Amino acid sequence: MRDYGNMPKLALQEHGSVYRAKAQILREEPLILILPDDVSLDADLDGCGCRPDPAGAVFRDCSGGETLMRLAQHTELAELKILADAAAETSALVDVDMESNRLIVHD
């Protein structure tokens, strides 16, 4: 299990956070994106290369660009489209934590 304790956290809906998140991704540094509680992460992630967690609440090591784009379409959050391009450019991976409503972007 990956330790998320020392990763920086950003609430996606805070003013300017999408640009800070994009910069973090382009620097290839890990990041935790906290999404609003009312956003559903229950999207079709087939084909994104995810490894489901045995407990079922987390999808690990998903292709960052593809996953963020699918979640952007599913949630209608334009901020995720911006981050999808950055993640694709750096080949970042994403863990989708449905239980805590967060996305963990890492290498």
N, C-alpha and C positions, 0 to 999 in steps of 0.2 A: 504494500500500500504506500502510495506517495505521500510525503509529508508536505502539507500546504501551509504550515505554520509561519514560515518566513517569507512567503510571497506577498507582494503588495496587493492591496484590495482597492477596487474602485466601484462605486455604485454607478451603473451605466446611465441613470437618469439625471445625475448631477450635472450642472452647467459645466461644459468644457471637458467632461471626463472622456468622451469618445475620442477626442484628439490626444489626450494624455495616454489613453489605451493604445491608440494607433502608434504613437511614438514608441511606447514600450514594446509593442509587437515588432516594429521595424528594427528596433535595437536587439531583437531576439532575446528579450528578457521575460521571465515568467510573470504572469498576472492573473489575478482572480477578479472576474467581473460579476458583481452582485446585480441581479436583475430584480425588478419589482415583483412583489409577491403575487400579483394578479396575472403574470406572464406564464403561460404554459410552455414547458420545454418538451412536451410529449409530441415530437415531430417524427416523421419517418426518416430515420438515419441509415437505412439500408444503403449500402454502397459507399458509405463514408469511411469505411475501414475501422469502425469502432469495435472495441472488445468489451462486451457487456460484463459488468461486475457480477459475481455470483449472487450477491444480495439483490441485484436488479435495479438499484437506484442510481447507478452511475455507469455511464458509457465512457470508456477510457481510450486514449490515444486515437481519437478520431481525426481525420484529415481536416485541418483547421479551416481552410478556405471553403471547402464544400459544406462542411457542417455549419459554419456561421451563415453561409448563404441560405441554406435550407431553413435554418432557424429564423433568419430575417424574413423569409417568405411566410413561414408559419406564424410568426408573432407580429408581423407587420412593423417591426422595429427597424427603421432606416439606419440607425446607428450600427446595427450588426452587419449591414451591407458594406459600410465603410471598413469595418474591421475584417470582413471576409477577404477583401482585396489585399489588405496588409498581411493577413495570415497566409494567403496563397503565395504571395511574393516571397515570404520567408520560410515556407514549408512548415509552418508551426503546426503543432498538434493541439487538440482541445479535448478536455474531459468535460462531459456534460453531467452535472450533479443535479438531478431532478429533485431530490429531496430538499436540498438547501437552496434551490433556485439560483444556481451560479454556474459560470463557465470558467474553467481553468485553462488558460492558454500557456503552453510550454513548448520546449524543444523536443 
